[in-house]
Amino acid sequence: MYINRKIEETIKRLSESFPVVVLSGARQVGKTTVLKKIKADEMNYVTLDDLEARRLAIADPKYFLEHYSYPLLIDEIQHAPNLLPYIKIIVDEEKYKALKENRSVKPLFWLTGSQHFNVMKNVSESLAGRAGVLNLYSFSLSEISNYNAPLFSPKIEDLKKKNINHKYTTSEIFELIFNGGMPEIVTFKQKRDDFFSSYLNTYIERDVKQLLNVGKSLEFYNFMQYIAVRTAQEVNYSSISKAIGVDSKTIKSWLSILEASGLIYLLQPYYSSVSNRLIKAPKLYFMDTGLCSYLAKYPNSETLEVGSLSGAIFETYVVSEIIKNFYNHGKNPKMNLYYYRDRNQKEIDLIYEEGDTLYPIEIKKGISPTNPTKNFNVLKKYSKNIGTGIVISMTDKLMPINKNCWLCPINVIV
C-alpha cells in the first residue's frame, strides 16, 4: 500500500522551475519511492548503492551519464559527487537548446542523497541556480491520516479553518509516537524493534563511518542513547562529553552527523539579533519519535506514556511534525521557528516569527495544562508585535484560555 506524501506536489512544482531536483533525507524514509511514484515511466533509474554503477560513475562520469541517459533518477548521489559537474554541462546545453526553441526545460535529473551536508555542499558548488532542493523525513501524522495539510500557521483564523474529524486520544498519540513514521513500519508492518536494530547497525557502519571515519561504533551508539533521553532539551556539549567519554569537539561533530543525516533537528534560540541566535545553545529534537523511544529503551507505548520521558517526547513529536510540515511545503523552518530561554529559566517551547510579529507556542501533554502562558510576557521586550499564542495539548477542541492565548488540540499540527 502506498501512502501519498505531501511533498509530491512540492516536487512537481519545483520541477517546473528547475531542471534538477535534489531530495535529501535519512535512509529509508521513502525518497526513491516518492520520486518513482511521480515519474516512474518517464525517467531512467540507477542507484549508486550498486557498487558496479558506482565504480563506473567514479571512473568515467561522462560515459556513465551517456550510458544511463536522461531524464535520469540517480539514487544516493553522495557516493559519486564527481557526476555533478557533468550534469551541469548537460543542463546548460539543454537550457541553451530550450532558449533557442522558445520552450521550457523539462526535468532532466532527479537526485537523492542520505547525507545532507555533503549533498548540499557539492550541489551548491556545481549546480547553483540549477537545482531545487528538498528534505524528506519519515511519515507525518497528516500523511498517516490521509489529510491534505496546509502549511502550518499558529494564527487562530487559520486554525479555525481546519476541518479534521478524528480526535486522537492520548493513548492513540503515544502509540503513534512509539512506532514513529518510518515507511517500513507504517506501510509494510515490519516489527519495530527488528527494524530499528537493523537500521542503527547499518547507519553507524555505513553512513557514520563514511562521514567522519568514526571508529568508535560503541561510543557513538552510547552517544545516541544518551541524547535520546534528552530530546527536547538544550544541547550541553560538556555534559554529553563527560558522560560519553569523548571531547566536546567530537560531540559537536557527532551532532552534525545526526543533523546532516536527517535524524535530529537543532532548533535555534530566539534573541534580539541574528548574531546572538547563532552563539547560544540549540534545542535537540529527534525527527522520528519511534527511533527516539527505541534508543531510550521503552518497551511499549503504555510505558512511554507514563514514563519520565513522556512530556519531552510529546514535545518532540509536535515539533518534529511542524518541521516536517514546513519541509513538505518546500519551506525552511529555520526562517520562522525558534525557542526562547533566558538566564532566569523562563522558556517558551516555540516562537513562530512572521514579519514583525512573534507568535508564542507552548506544548503540553495534558488536557488542561496549568498556567501554560506564564512566560509569554517575556516577548514584550522586543520591538515586535505579539500575536495570539497557542498551547498545543491533548484538549479535544480549539478554545480560548484568555484574550491572548488559545488551547489547541494536537490535530492542528497536521
N, C-alpha and C positions, 0 to 999 in steps of 0.2 A: 504494500500500500504506500502510495506517495502522498506525503503531506505538503501542500503548497507552501512555498516560502514567500514571505512578504518582499524580500529583496529582489524577486524575479522582475517586478515592474521597474525597479530602480536600474537593474542591469539592462533591460530593454531601452530605458530612457537614455542611459549613458552611451549605449551602442549607436544611438542616432547622432551623437556628437563626437565620439572618439573611435578611431579605427582599432584601438587596442583597449580591452577591458581587463583589469587585474583584480582577481578575487582572492583576498588573503584571509587566513583563519587557521585555527588549530586543526590538527589531523582529525579526520573522521567526523567533522561537523556537517559534511554534505556538500562541499564546494563543487566537486565534479558532477555530482548527481543533479544539482541545480542547473548548471550550465548545459549539461546534456539534455535535460528536460526542455530547455528553451529552444535549443538549436541542434537536436540530436541528428537530424537528417541533413543539415546544411553545413556541418563542419567536420573536417577530419579530426582525428584524435590520436594523441600519443602521451604516454606518461613517462617522465624521467625517473620514476622509481624502477622502471625496466632498465637493467644495467646495460643491455646492448644498445638501447636507444640513447641512454645517457652517454655511453662511450662515443657513439657517432656524433652526438651533439657537441661534445667537448673537442673531439679530434677534428671534425670538419663541419662547423656550424652552417656554412653556406650550403653544402650538399644536403645536410640534414633537413633544412627548410625546403629545398628543391624536392627531396625525396618524399616528404610527407605532404607537401603542397599546402596552400592556404585557400580559403579560410581554415584556420587550424586552432584547435584547443590543445594547449600544452599544459600538462599537469606537473606540478612541483618544479616550477621554473628555477627555484633557488639552486637546484643541482647543476644548472648549466647557464649561469648569467652571461656567459660569452655569446649566447644567442641574441641578446638584446640589441647590440649594435647592428646586426644583420637584419633584425626585424625592423629597426629604424630605417634602414636603407629601403626595404620593401615598402614600408608605409609612406615614405616620402615620394617614392616613384609612383605609387598608386594615387597619392594625393595630387601629384602633377598631372597624371592622366585624367583624373576626375575633373580637375580645373579646366583642362583643355576641352573636355567633352561636356562641360557645364552640368555636372551631376555631383551628387554627394558620394562620399567614400563609404562603401559598405564595411561592416565589421570584418577585419582581417585576422586578428589574433585575439583569443581569449586565453588568459594565463591564470593559473592558480599557484599559490605558494603557502607553505606552512610556517615560514619564518619571516614574520612581517618586517623586522628591521632590515634583514639582508635583502628581501624582495624590494622594499621601498627605496633603499639606498641605490640599488642597481637600476631600478626603473626611473628614479628621478635623474640619474646621471645619463641614461641612454634614451629615455622616451619622454622627456619633459615636454608637456603640451600635446602629447600624442596619446596618452593613456588616461583612462578614468579608473580610479582605484576605489575598491570597496572592501569592507571587512564583513565576514560572516562568522556567526557564533552558533552554538547549539540552539535547538528549538526554543522559541519563546512561548509564553503562555498563550498569546494570541494565535500563534500557528497551531499549537496543540488543540486550541479551542475552535479553530477554523473561523476566526474573527478577523475581518479586514481592518486592522487597527490604523487610525490616522497617526500622524506624528504627535508624540507626547507633548502635552501642554498642561500646566497646572492651573490655567485660568478657569475660574468657576464656570464662565459661559461656555467654554469648550467642553468641560467635564459633563455639563448638563445635557449636551447633545448626544452623548454616547448612549446607545441602546443595547445594553448587554443583559440578556435574560438570566444567564446562570449565575447564581450567587454561591460562591465557594465557602464551604465550611473550613474551620481551622484544620481539621484532620485531612481534608482533601488537599489543601495547600501544602501541608507538610509532607504528604505523600508525593506531590509533585516536586517539592524541594529535595526530598530524599533521593528520588530517582534521577533528577536532573533532566536535561533535554538532549542528550546525545542520540542521534538517529538510530544507532544500533539497539539502544534500549527502548526508545519510544516506538519506533516503527517495526523493528524486527524482533522485539521482545527478548533480546539476549539477556541472560541473567546479569544483574547489575554488578555484583561483586566480581564475577568472572571477567566481565568487560573491562572494568577499571583496573583490575590486576594486570591484565594483558596490556592495556593502554599505557599505564605508567611504565611498565618494563620497556615497551617499545619506545616510548617518548624519551626516557632517560638514556637508553642505549643508542638511539639514533640521533634525535634532534639535539639533545643537550650536549652530547659529546662532540657533535659536529659544530655547534655554535661556539662553544668556548673550550673545547677539548677538556671537558670535565672528567677527571679520572676517578674522583671520589663519589661513586654512584650511591653508596650507602649514606654518606653525609648529605648528598643532595636530596635523597628521599626523606631523610630525617628533617631536613630544612622545609620540605613541602608539607610534611605533617605538622611541623611547628607553626607555620604561618596559617595553616588551615583552621586551627582552633583560635586564631587571632584575626580571622576575617572580620571586616568592618571596623578595624582598629587602625590608628595611626601607625605608620611604619617606624619602628625604633631599631635602627641598624645595630647599635651597640648591644642592645638586649638580645637580639637574634644571634649576633656574633658570639656572645658569651655562651648562649645556650647550645649552639651547634658546634662551637669549637673551631670556627674559621674567622678570618679577619673581616672587618666591615666592608672593605673594598670588594672582597669576594661576594659578600651578601648582596651588595648593590649590583654586581654582575649577574648573580643568580636571579635576582628580581627582574632584571632587564630581560633575561632569557624567558621567564614566565610571561612577561608582558608582551615580548616580541612573538611568542608562540600563541598568544590569544587566550591564555589560561587565566590570567588575572588582569584587573584594571586598576590603575593607580589614580584615584580621584584627588585632584589638586585642591588646596585650601583657597578660600576667597579672602583677599586682603585689598587694601586700597590702591595698590599699583601692581602691574604685571610683574615687576622685579621682585616684589615681596612674595607673590604667589609661588615663584619658582624656587625660593630658598627655604620654604617651610616643608615639613614632612607631609607626604600624601597619605591618604587612607587606602588600604588594600582591600579589594573585593575579588573573590573568585567569580569567574564568569559562568561556571556551571556548578550549581549547588550540589548536584549528585557527586561530582568529583570531590568537592569540599567535605561533604559529610562522610564520604568513603575514607578520605585521608584522616578525618577526625575519629574514625573507628566507631561510628554509630551503627548498631546492628539493624535498626528498623526505624520507620518514621515515627512510631509512637514514642520511642525513647528519645528521639531527636526533639520532638515537640515539647517534652517536659524537661529536657536536659539544660545544662548551663549555657549551651551554645544557641539555644532556641531564638533568643532575641536578636543576636548578631547575625544568624544565618537567615532569619526572616528579613532583616535589613539588607543583607547581601542579595537575597532573591529579588527584592523590589528594585534595588539599584541596578542590578545586572539586567533586569527586564527593561528598565528605562534606557539603559545604554544600548541594548540590542535594538530597541525601537528606533533610536537615533540612527544607528548604522544601517538598519534595514531600509531607512528612507534616504540613505546616502548623505547623512549629516554627521558632522564631527561633534560628539558630546563635549569635548574639551572647550568648545567655544561658548557653551551655555551652562554647564553643570560644575558646581564646586561644593565644598562643605565649609563650615565655619567652626573654628575653635579658638578661644583666646586664652591668655595666661590665667584667667580666673576660672578656667574649665567650663566656660559657657560654650555650648555646642549646638549647632543646627545640622541635622543629618545631610540635607541637600539645600543648595541655593540654585535656583534657576534664574539666570540673568538674561534678560531680553531688552536690548536698548538701554534706556535709563531706569529700568525697573528691576527690582530684585523680588523674587517670589520664594519665601521660606517654605521648606517641606520637612516635616518630621515623619518618621516611620516607627510605628509601634505595633507590637504583636497583638495586644489586647483588643477587645471590642470597644471599650470605653476608657481610653487612656486618661490618667490623672495629670492634670495641668500640663498638657503637651506643648503649649505655646509659650512657656515661661521665658524662653530665651530669644523670642522673635524681636524684642525691642532693641537688641544689640545692633541691629542693622540701621538704626536711626542715625548713627554717627557718620554714615556715608552720605555723600551728596547724590543720593539716588531716591527714586520713588520706591515705596514698599508696597508691593501688591498683596492681595489677599492670600494668606498662607493656607496650606492644606496639611492634614495629618492622615497619612495612608495607614489604615489599620484593618482589622477583621470586622469592622462595622458592616451592616448589611445595606446601608443606604447613604447617599450623599446628603449631608445636613450641616447647618451652621453650628459652630460652637459659640461664636460671638461674631461681631461685625467684621473682624479682621481674620477669621480663620474658619475653615470648614473641615469636618470629618469626612473622609473619603474611603469607600470600600476598595479592597485590593484590585477589583475589576478595572479601576481607572488606569492601571498601568498597561493594560492590553490594548 
